[in-house]
Amino acid sequence: MSEITHFVVVPFDYVDNDIVAGEPVKCPTPADAIERAQGLWKTFGHAGAIAFSRTSDFEIGKFDARHVLRRFGQVPSEY
């Protein structure tokens, strides 16, 4: 079994009075993901951003639920 943990950041923006997810960004470490999420929210002015991890094993088709590392700003509750 070869599990791989992915660290991902998703920015969120206001579009027509709704908050929508932007393009996910892969990061090499959890600290990088948290820092990138904070930067997207605070520096680049997105409505919010979330950093999370997800472990998967493609050989057996196993995909664990995401684990939220940190939320910044406005992030929909389903995230």
C-alpha positions in Angstrom: 0.0 0.0 0.0 1.4 3.4 -0.9 -0.6 6.2 0.7 0.1 9.7 -0.4 -1.0 12.8 1.5 -1.8 15.9 -0.5 -1.9 19.4 0.9 -4.3 21.7 -0.9 -5.5 25.3 -0.7 -8.7 26.5 -2.2 -9.5 30.2 -2.5 -13.1 31.6 -2.4 -14.5 34.6 -4.1 -17.8 36.5 -4.2 -19.7 35.9 -7.5 -23.2 37.3 -7.9 -23.9 37.4 -4.1 -22.6 33.9 -3.6 -19.2 32.5 -2.5 -17.6 30.2 -5.0 -14.5 28.1 -4.9 -11.5 29.0 -7.1 -8.8 26.7 -8.5 -7.2 24.4 -6.0 -3.5 24.8 -5.4 -1.2 21.9 -4.3 1.4 22.6 -1.7 4.4 20.5 -0.5 3.8 20.7 3.2 1.0 21.6 5.7 2.8 24.7 6.8 3.1 25.9 3.1 -0.6 25.2 2.6 -1.6 27.3 5.7 0.7 30.1 4.7 -0.6 30.1 1.1 -4.2 30.1 2.3 -3.6 33.0 4.6 -1.8 34.9 1.8 -4.6 34.4 -0.7 -7.1 35.7 1.8 -5.2 38.5 3.4 -2.8 39.7 0.7 -4.6 38.9 -2.5 -8.1 39.9 -1.3 -10.1 36.7 -1.8 -13.2 36.4 0.3 -11.6 33.4 2.1 -9.4 30.4 1.7 -9.0 26.9 3.2 -6.0 24.7 3.6 -6.7 21.0 4.0 -5.0 17.6 3.6 -6.3 14.4 2.0 -4.7 11.0 2.1 -5.2 8.6 -0.8 -4.0 5.3 -2.1 -4.6 5.1 -5.8 -3.7 1.4 -6.0 -6.7 0.3 -4.0 -8.9 3.4 -4.8 -9.0 4.6 -1.2 -9.6 8.3 -0.7 -9.9 9.6 2.9 -12.1 12.5 3.9 -10.3 15.8 3.9 -8.8 17.1 7.1 -9.1 20.9 7.5 -5.8 22.5 8.5 -7.0 26.1 8.7 -9.8 28.4 7.4 -9.4 32.1 6.6 -12.2 34.6 5.9 -15.5 33.5 4.3 -15.5 29.8 3.5 -18.8 27.9 2.8 -19.9 25.6 5.6 -19.6 22.5 3.3 -15.9 22.9 3.3 
